Amino acid sequence: MLDCIVVGAGASGLSGALVLGRAQRSTLVVDAGGQSNLASEAIGGLLGNDHRAPRDFYAGCRAELERYPAVELREGEVTGAERDGDGFVVTLSDGSTERSRRILLATGMNYRAPDIEGVEGRWGRSVFHCPFCHGWEHRGKVLGVLDDGSSGVDRAVMLRAWSDKVTLYTNGRGAPDRDSAERLENLGVTVEERPIAALKGEAPDLASVEFTEGEPLACEGMLVPVTLHQRSGLAHMLDAQAAEPGHLSEETLEVDATAETTARGVFAAGDLTTQAPSVPHAIASGTAAGGVIVRDLMDEDSRRGSR
């Protein structure tokens, strides 16, 4: 029986596996690919890896894990999981099964952006959801914020840190309230209320916003809202309960201060557990979860008198 199976090989899963491997805990990392930031040209704001291509970053992480004989990385997908006595049995897409004492869910989330023509081909480049990840690369450009309500106003105010040419697009949902409009006016942020028809330009670049009527407006970068949804049914299979929905995520998992879900022995890290999805947050949560699992296993061993 393995000590831990890590489901997912993004930043959180690999970080957790590194901690487990350095503690000589037998660990299987199952990598289904499709990490959320692969569409981006580079990672922004990660110390030591700032502006590094995501694929190069993950390749480097995997190379580091190869130093630790306790860790195995395997390509594939975990399609099933169930509790089995004091541990768990997981089923992989090739039909094989593995048993472990603990599970770390690090499957990431699906990012659902607004359904507007032109978003998909520019996602992670000129259309993005995090100003801290992409703001520097778009500094000084003509920028837009696609959002309505107070969150849109706050994001437009934030984006002014990188450009003095910012427009808030409410996409046909009316103007901000009086106080919000005053905040925007004080910072020189304009408001465009017309419904958007499409984003235009030579993808992945953005050149303009077209509307259902009237003339287009120049725009070189667009900050858009996203909602995060689970890409795996494993949490449900293991009876790990979802947390209350937040403004970013509909389906994050409820975890306690130790990163354990409501299902004993099942831990979670990364986008599954956070309202601020980013590579630095994922690394931090994966590292913390890995450390907790090591301590949890040692505590169990001490009670059983085994190692």
Secondary structure, DSSP 8 states (H G I E B T S, - for coil): -EEEEEE--SHHHHHHHHHHHHTT--EEEEE----GGGGSSSB-S-TTSTTB-HHHHHHHHHHHHTT-TTEEEEES-EEEEEEETTEEEEEETTS-EEEEEEEEE---EEEE----BTSGGGBTTTEES-HHHHTGGGTTS-EEEE--SHHHHHHHHHHTTT-S-EEEE-TTS----HHHHHHHHHTT-EEE-S-EEEEESSTTS--EEEESSS--EE-SEEE---EEEES-SHHHHTT--B----SSBS--B-B-TTSBBSSTTEEE-GGGT-SS--HHHHHHHHHHHHHHHHHHHHHHHHHHT--
